[in-house]
Amino acid sequence: MPNPIKLIKTRRFSDPRGWFRENFVENRWADQLEADLHFVQDNQSYSARPGTLRGIHFQLPPHAQAKLVWCLRGSIYDVAVDLRSGSPTYGHYVSAELSAENGMQQFIPVGFGHGFVTLEPDTEVAYKVSDYYAPECEAGLRWDCPELGIDWPLPSSGPLLSSKDEALPGLAGFSSPFPYDGNPLVAIGD
Ligand SMILES: Cc1cn([C@H]2C[C@H](O)[C@@H](COP(=O)(O)OP(=O)(O)O[C@H]3O[C@H](C)C(=O)[C@H](O)[C@H]3O)O2)c(=O)[nH]c1=O
């Protein structure tokens, strides 16, 4: 069964001036992503300090979002959490190191929470989303939720969080609106 989370390797074309990279080509990426996927919004975030942790975030229906995530600068430990109701891997996560250097992208479908922690200063993350920003549908789970048990690589000073993320609830009280499609999460490895 196909892993719902996809890792996509982009190609860097180097020459004496520097390099060129295609970050998204709809008809070519379609082979690796979901068939009827259509991205409608591009986002970018900048984090000055390593150890900046954003997440675990997701939007609820009717504005749930699939995401394609990569690094424009620096690097992140990127996490996707299975939140699909009835999934045998509910509450399990996968992680991947995405960096400007490795050009890796992680695809996170609807039904998964997303978060990352930055591994370098001045890290910039770009991501495409498949539905528009809908603050009324924003939801999240706390980064250190014991039920999730995410092994974040953190600096000794701990993570830098927004006040919003500090106040997020744990998985215990969450009632998932996301259906399970029969594809369990397969750990890609870190
Ligand atoms: C997501 C979003 C935010 N905003 C505004 C709302 C706030 O005034 C400001 C910062 O938003 P927030 O603190 O939610 O940003 P992050 O903590 O980086 O959250 C994002 O990063 C995690 C890892 C995700 O996967 C989500 O896509 C997204 O929630 O941008 C917008 O105007 N449009 C948007 O699409």
The ligand as an ORCA input file, in Angstrom:
! r2SCAN-3c Opt
* xyz 0 1
  C      -0.722     29.948      8.115
  C      -1.056     31.379      7.813
  C      -0.835     32.373      8.738
  N      -1.148     33.677      8.435
  C      -0.856     34.704      9.432
  C      -1.520     34.481     10.778
  C      -0.532     35.086     11.759
  O      -0.790     36.466     11.898
  C       0.833     34.908     11.078
  C       1.631     33.739     11.618
  O       0.799     32.603     11.575
  P       1.192     31.323     12.403
  O       1.725     31.715     13.738
  O       0.029     30.348     12.341
  O       2.407     30.761     11.504
  P       3.169     29.374     11.789
  O       3.304     29.110     13.244
  O       4.381     29.416     10.931
  O       2.181     28.242     11.241
  C       2.385     27.602      9.982
  O       3.411     26.651     10.114
  C       3.013     25.317     10.377
  C       4.219     24.404     10.482
  C       2.059     24.857      9.345
  O       2.111     23.743      8.802
  C       0.936     25.743      9.041
  O       0.745     25.802      7.633
  C       1.007     27.113      9.556
  O       0.129     27.066     10.655
  O       0.539     34.677      9.685
  C      -1.692     34.038      7.222
  O      -1.981     35.211      6.973
  N      -1.941     33.055      6.286
  C      -1.642     31.738      6.529
  O      -1.863     30.885      5.636
*
